[in-house]
Amino acid sequence: MLRLTWVQPEDLLGHELRQAAQDGREPWAIAARWRAAGGHEAPPRAGASPDRASRYLRQLAEDLLDELADLPSRLTESEPTDLQQIKAGCPAWPAPAATPAPDPAALEAAWLGRAAGCLLGKPVEKLPMHAIRALARSAGNWPLTTYFTAKGVPAALLAAHPWNRRSATTSLAENIDGMPEDDDLNYPLLNLLLLQRHGRAFTTTDVATTWLRELPAGGTFTAERLAYRNLLSGIEPPHTARHRNPFREWIGALIRADVHGWTNPGDPAAAAEQAHRDATLTHTANGVYAAMFTAATIATAATGTHDVHACLATGLTVVPPRSRLARAVRHALRLARLHEDFDTVVDELHATHADTYHWVHSIPNTALIAAALTHADGDFSGSISRAVSGGWDTDSNGATAGSVAALLAGAPAALPDRWTTPLKNRLATSVADFDGTGFDTLAHLTHREAARP
């Protein structure tokens, strides 16, 4: 029996009930009807429940998804998705500006940093916090200073907390052989293609067209998979982000944002607007803000003239200040400045968010990335180690923190060899003709787009 993940209506309903409670709707009566009919909660970590629902439950789930979409939200004014409304609600929205394209060496560092941070987090993706700490400590690698390893880890501990099954054979220190394929690198490659084909004036429809031509449906997850399904059903952007898509505030748009920042150095407003056009294919509200925040932060870092704290502060100027994302990031920054021990910061973040948000939701993960970069003062090793050690979406968080911190470092030589040497200047991917491409080549291609008028 095929149980395709992230699309089963009976599982989407549980996620949508949770999303509705988070975004200011009142789903309680619908939730009671679902439970009374025998409906279950959403799987906490897996993409699909193990058994197919009855025809009745499946039809009920589809009907209730549509009913939930019609419920009014009390957060509509403070958390808009429309770009003009977002800008109107951001009193410090940055003025348009531009600086010369960043040095290709800085862009190569950014690509390398994104890859290394992603690779560090891959083996422990989906593992709970206590498991990540136990595995690293048993190998003498806590706080994290290098890639995870199974050497020295007791067999009983590995049996209780196995590595991520997709990554164990390619992402532990003893078996890394170049950068293995990961969606956290595939999406930046797709956005590089997007800019090559359509330029800075691309539309959300151009994003959709690029995906349909270059991205296999099986290579998508959560919000991206549902938007892809919606496209194939004849639904057009931006409705693709809303129709029966309970993952529209999760992390998927954030992991696509780097190229928009890299190619708009010194112009965080333009970077955020590009990220918005990309993100609204799949996401709404806080899911979109996370991408805009990341793009604006990176655009500021790409000038080479700001520290990480100024970059993050600029990132916040493109996020509606009363939104849940803005509040979460401000809280994370305060924690990072207050506590010397980063484990304490992480524990506070988990106490604040873990019971409310899924581990792939944009709000806790963006907060963790901001806290890691702040606590490490932008240092590359410190940033990726903290981002991954904080749990949740470990590979995505490591990738974004690595991109920002490496860009600030300015050149590949500024990154420690223990992180970059195992990458062998080689990236595996199923996107277009990029398989086996070197990070130096990717930097050259990105520089070309950054320099294009």
C-alpha positions in Angstrom: 0.0 0.0 0.0 1.4 3.4 -1.0 1.0 6.0 1.7 2.3 9.1 -0.1 3.4 11.6 2.6 2.1 15.1 3.1 -1.0 14.7 1.0 -3.5 12.4 2.7 -6.6 14.5 3.6 -7.2 12.6 6.9 -3.7 13.8 8.0 -3.9 17.3 6.5 -7.0 17.9 8.6 -5.2 17.4 11.9 -2.4 19.8 10.8 -5.0 22.4 9.6 -6.8 22.3 12.9 -3.5 23.1 14.6 -2.7 25.9 12.1 -6.2 27.4 12.5 -5.7 27.7 16.3 -2.3 29.4 15.7 -3.5 31.9 13.1 -6.4 33.3 15.0 -9.4 31.2 13.9 -11.8 29.3 16.1 -11.7 25.6 14.9 -13.1 24.0 18.0 -16.5 23.0 16.7 -14.9 21.5 13.6 -12.4 19.7 15.7 -15.1 18.2 17.8 -16.9 16.9 14.7 -13.7 15.3 13.4 -13.0 13.5 16.7 -16.6 12.4 17.1 -16.4 10.8 13.6 -13.3 8.9 14.7 -10.7 11.2 13.1 -7.2 11.2 14.5 -4.6 13.8 15.3 -1.9 14.6 12.7 1.2 12.4 12.9 3.7 14.3 15.1 6.8 13.6 12.9 5.9 11.3 10.0 4.4 12.7 6.8 1.5 10.2 6.8 -0.4 8.0 9.2 0.2 4.3 8.7 -3.3 3.3 7.7 -5.7 4.6 5.0 -8.9 6.2 6.4 -12.3 5.0 5.4 -14.0 6.6 2.4 -16.3 8.4 4.8 -13.5 9.9 6.9 -11.5 10.9 3.9 -14.5 12.8 2.4 -15.2 14.3 5.8 -11.6 15.5 6.0 -11.8 17.2 2.6 -15.1 18.9 3.5 -13.8 20.1 6.9 -10.6 21.4 5.3 -12.8 23.7 3.1 -14.9 24.7 6.1 -11.7 25.7 8.0 -10.5 27.8 5.1 -13.7 29.9 5.4 -13.3 30.7 9.1 -12.3 34.3 9.8 -9.1 35.1 11.6 -8.5 37.8 14.2 -4.9 38.1 13.0 -5.7 39.2 9.5 -4.7 42.9 10.0 -1.4 42.2 11.9 -0.4 39.3 9.6 -1.2 40.1 6.0 0.3 38.3 3.0 -0.2 41.0 0.4 3.1 42.8 -0.2 1.7 46.3 -0.1 -0.1 45.6 3.2 3.2 44.1 4.6 5.1 47.2 3.6 2.4 49.5 5.0 2.7 47.7 8.3 6.5 48.0 8.5 7.4 51.5 9.6 11.1 51.0 9.1 10.9 49.3 5.7 14.3 49.9 4.1 14.8 52.4 1.3 15.7 51.0 -2.1 19.5 50.8 -2.6 22.2 48.9 -4.4 25.9 48.2 -4.1 28.2 46.4 -6.4 27.9 42.7 -6.6 29.7 40.9 -3.8 33.1 39.4 -4.5 32.8 35.9 -6.1 34.9 34.7 -3.2 32.3 35.8 -0.7 29.6 34.1 -2.7 31.6 30.9 -2.8 32.0 31.1 0.9 28.2 31.5 1.2 27.5 28.4 -0.9 30.1 26.4 1.0 28.7 27.6 4.3 25.2 26.7 3.4 26.3 23.2 2.3 28.4 22.6 5.5 25.7 23.8 7.8 23.1 21.6 6.0 25.5 18.6 6.1 26.1 19.0 9.8 22.4 18.8 10.5 21.4 16.0 8.1 22.1 13.0 10.3 20.0 14.3 13.3 17.1 15.7 11.4 13.8 14.6 13.1 15.6 13.5 16.3 14.4 15.1 19.6 16.7 17.4 21.5 17.8 14.9 24.2 18.8 12.4 21.5 21.0 15.0 19.6 22.8 15.9 22.8 23.2 12.3 23.8 24.6 11.2 20.5 27.1 14.1 20.3 28.2 13.7 23.9 28.8 10.0 23.5 31.3 10.8 20.7 33.0 13.5 22.6 31.6 16.2 20.3 29.5 18.4 22.6 29.3 21.3 22.2 29.5 20.5 18.5 32.8 21.2 16.9 32.7 19.0 13.8 30.4 16.6 11.9 28.5 13.9 13.7 30.1 10.4 13.9 28.9 7.0 14.9 32.4 6.1 16.1 32.4 5.6 19.8 28.7 5.8 20.1 27.2 2.9 22.1 25.1 0.5 20.0 22.2 0.8 22.4 22.1 4.5 22.0 22.1 4.2 18.2 19.3 1.7 18.4 17.3 4.0 20.5 18.0 7.1 18.4 18.9 6.1 14.9 20.4 8.6 12.5 18.1 10.0 9.8 17.6 7.1 7.4 18.1 9.2 4.3 21.4 10.7 5.5 23.2 8.1 7.6 25.2 6.8 4.7 26.3 10.1 3.3 26.5 12.6 6.2 28.5 11.2 9.0 32.1 12.2 9.3 33.4 8.8 8.3 31.4 8.6 5.1 31.1 12.2 3.7 32.2 12.3 0.1 31.2 15.6 -1.3 27.9 17.4 -0.6 25.1 14.9 -0.9 21.8 15.9 -2.4 19.4 17.9 -0.2 16.4 20.1 -0.8 18.1 22.9 1.1 20.6 23.1 -1.8 18.2 22.1 -4.5 16.0 25.1 -4.0 18.8 27.7 -4.2 19.8 25.9 -7.5 16.2 26.3 -8.8 16.2 29.9 -7.9 19.5 30.4 -9.7 17.8 28.9 -12.8 14.8 31.1 -12.2 17.0 34.3 -12.3 18.9 33.1 -15.3 15.7 32.5 -17.3 13.5 35.3 -16.1 15.7 37.9 -14.4 14.8 40.0 -11.3 11.3 40.8 -12.6 10.3 37.1 -12.4 6.7 36.4 -11.3 5.2 33.8 -9.0 4.0 32.1 -12.1 7.6 31.9 -13.4 8.5 30.2 -10.1 5.7 27.7 -10.7 6.8 27.1 -14.3 10.4 26.5 -13.3 9.3 23.9 -10.8 7.1 22.1 -13.2 9.9 21.9 -15.7 12.8 21.1 -13.3 11.5 19.7 -10.0 10.2 16.2 -9.6 7.0 16.1 -7.5 8.6 13.4 -5.3 11.4 15.9 -4.4 8.9 18.2 -2.7 7.6 18.1 0.9 5.0 19.7 3.0 3.8 23.1 1.6 5.8 22.6 -1.6 4.2 19.2 -2.3 0.7 20.6 -1.8 1.3 23.7 -3.9 2.7 21.4 -6.6 -0.4 19.2 -6.4 -2.6 22.3 -6.6 -0.8 23.4 -9.8 -1.4 20.1 -11.4 -5.1 20.4 -10.4 -5.3 23.7 -12.3 -5.2 26.0 -9.3 -3.1 29.2 -10.0 -0.8 31.1 -7.7 -1.2 32.5 -5.1 -4.2 30.3 -4.4 -1.8 27.4 -4.6 -0.5 28.4 -1.2 -3.9 28.3 0.5 -5.9 25.5 -1.0 -5.9 22.6 1.5 -2.4 23.5 2.5 -1.9 23.4 6.3 1.9 23.7 5.9 1.7 27.3 4.5 3.6 28.7 7.5 6.3 26.0 7.7 9.9 26.5 6.8 9.9 25.7 3.1 9.9 29.3 1.8 12.7 30.2 4.1 15.1 27.6 2.7 14.6 29.1 -0.8 15.5 32.7 0.2 19.3 32.8 0.0 19.7 33.5 -3.7 17.4 36.5 -3.4 19.7 38.0 -0.7 23.0 37.1 -2.5 21.9 38.8 -5.7 20.6 42.0 -4.1 23.7 43.2 -2.0 22.9 46.2 0.0 19.2 46.3 -1.1 17.3 44.3 1.6 14.0 45.7 0.3 14.5 44.3 -3.2 15.7 41.0 -1.7 12.6 40.8 0.5 10.3 41.6 -2.5 11.9 38.9 -4.6 11.5 36.4 -1.7 7.9 37.4 -1.4 7.2 36.6 -5.1 8.9 33.2 -4.6 7.3 32.4 -1.2 3.7 33.1 -2.1 3.6 30.2 -4.5 3.5 28.0 -1.4 3.2 30.0 1.8 1.2 32.8 3.5 1.8 35.2 6.4 4.6 34.0 8.7 5.9 31.5 6.3 6.4 34.3 3.8 7.9 36.6 6.4 10.5 34.0 7.3 11.7 34.1 3.7 11.7 37.9 3.5 13.5 38.2 6.8 16.2 35.7 5.6 16.6 37.4 2.2 16.9 40.9 3.8 19.4 39.7 6.4 21.6 38.1 3.7 21.3 41.1 1.4 22.7 43.2 4.2 25.5 40.7 4.9 26.4 40.7 1.2 27.8 44.2 1.4 30.6 43.0 3.7 30.3 46.2 5.8 27.9 45.1 8.6 28.1 42.8 11.5 25.6 40.0 12.1 23.6 42.0 14.6 23.0 44.8 12.1 22.1 42.3 9.5 19.5 40.6 11.7 18.1 44.0 12.7 17.7 44.9 9.1 16.0 41.6 8.4 13.4 42.5 11.0 12.5 45.7 9.2 10.7 43.8 6.5 8.6 41.7 9.0 5.3 43.1 10.3 6.2 44.0 13.9 3.0 42.7 15.4 3.4 39.3 13.7 4.1 36.1 15.6 7.4 35.8 13.7 8.6 39.2 14.7 7.8 38.6 18.3 9.5 35.2 18.3 12.7 36.6 16.7 12.9 39.5 19.1 12.4 37.1 22.0 15.2 34.9 20.6 17.6 37.8 20.3 17.0 38.8 23.9 17.6 35.3 25.1 20.9 35.1 23.1 22.1 38.3 24.6 21.1 37.4 28.1 22.5 33.8 28.5 26.1 32.8 28.3 25.2 29.1 27.9 23.5 28.4 24.6 21.9 25.3 25.9 19.9 27.6 28.2 18.8 29.6 25.2 17.7 26.5 23.4 15.8 25.2 26.4 14.0 28.5 26.7 13.0 28.5 23.0 11.7 24.9 23.2 9.8 25.7 26.4 8.2 28.7 24.5 7.4 27.0 21.1 7.6 23.2 21.2 4.0 22.7 22.5 2.5 25.1 20.0 4.4 24.6 16.7 5.4 21.6 14.6 9.2 21.0 14.5 9.2 22.2 10.8 7.2 25.4 11.4 8.9 28.7 10.4 8.4 30.5 13.6 10.5 28.4 16.1 13.1 27.6 13.4 13.6 31.3 12.4 13.9 32.2 16.0 16.5 29.6 16.6 18.6 30.7 13.6 18.6 34.3 14.8 19.5 33.2 18.3 22.4 31.0 17.0 23.9 33.8 14.8 23.6 36.3 17.6 25.0 34.1 20.4 28.0 33.1 18.1 28.5 36.8 17.2 28.5 35.7 13.5 31.4 33.3 13.9 30.9 30.5 11.3 31.7 27.4 13.4 29.8 28.8 16.3 26.8 29.7 14.2 26.2 26.4 12.5 27.0 24.4 15.6 24.5 26.3 17.7 21.8 26.2 14.9 22.1 22.4 14.6 22.4 21.8 18.3 19.1 23.6 18.9 17.2 20.8 17.2 14.0 21.1 15.2 14.7 21.3 11.4 18.5 20.8 11.9 19.7 20.7 8.3 17.7 23.7 7.2 18.7 25.8 10.2 22.4 24.8 9.8 22.2 25.7 6.1 20.7 29.2 6.7 23.0 30.0 9.6 26.0 28.8 7.6 25.0 30.9 4.6 24.8 34.1 6.6 28.0 33.5 8.7 30.1 32.4 5.8 29.1 35.4 3.7 30.2 37.6 6.6 33.5 35.7 6.8 34.1 36.8 3.2 36.1 34.0 1.6 36.4 30.2 1.6 39.8 30.4 3.2 38.1 32.0 6.2 36.1 28.8 6.9 37.8 26.1 8.9 39.1 23.2 6.7 37.3 20.6 8.9 34.0 21.9 7.5 34.9 22.5 3.8 37.5 19.9 2.9 35.0 16.9 3.1 32.8 18.8 0.6 35.4 18.3 -2.1 34.1 21.2 -4.1 31.3 18.9 -5.4 27.5 19.1 -5.1 25.2 16.2 -5.8 21.7 17.2 -7.1 19.0 16.1 -9.5 18.3 19.8 -10.5 19.0 20.5 -14.2 22.7 20.0 -15.1 24.1 21.0 -11.8 25.0 17.5 -10.5 28.7 17.5 -9.7 29.1 21.2 -10.0 31.7 22.9 -7.8 30.9 25.7 -5.3 33.4 28.0 -7.1 31.3 27.6 -10.3 28.1 28.2 -8.5 29.6 31.4 -7.0 30.5 32.6 -10.5 27.0 31.9 -11.8 25.5 33.7 -8.8 27.8 36.7 -9.2 26.7 37.0 -12.8 23.0 37.3 -11.7 24.0 39.7 -8.9 25.8 41.9 -11.5 22.9 41.8 -14.0 21.1 45.2 -14.2 
